[in-house]
Amino acid sequence: MNKVAGEFVELAGKRFSCREFSHRPVTSPELAKVLEAARLAPSAKNQQPVHVWALTSEEALARIRTVHTMFNAPVVLVVGYKESEGWTRSCDGKNWAEIDATIVGTHIILAAADADLGCTWVGSFDPVKVKELFPETDGYELSALFAIGYPSATAAPSERHFIRKSMEEFTTEI
């Protein structure tokens, strides 16, 4: 394995769903790095049907915390997509906009880990309520929320984090 590939596997292995954040703020350059990685995420036919809202103000964070605690993270990213802007596979009509949003989310969590920030991908939220709280998201399907910040001194992966299928269970070589 080359050095870069090895570093990536190490990064992917070290990240975990952080559910306990410190009060240390995320700086604008740190947030910009995460958002740039999200912006550069590939999408089907490069249609880029995804939008990200960065919740950083105390007022916006207080609103989102009425839907989910967000583990008191100092930054929350809301990821949405427009199906009408996504590529659709002709043979079966499968629209890829939600998949593109998932790729953006993956870039977010890995860029956060690379910046030594904690991050949790939150799927357990009421998108209708979030849309009511943030009318700026109108016209988008909301796929995920991302709590981002510096992990607290006691933050640690859950026990489930370390449960992985063996390579033999996970992969079939044909």
Secondary structure, 3 states (H helix, E strand, C coil): CCHHHHHHHHHHHHCCECCCECCCCCCHHHHHHHHHHHHCCCCHHHCCCEEEEEECCHHHHHHHCCCCCHHHCCEEEEEEECHHHCCECCCCCCECHHHHHHHHHHHHHHHHHHCCCEEEEECCCCHHHHHHHCHHHCCCEEEEEEEEECECCCCCCCHHHHCCCCHHHHCCCC
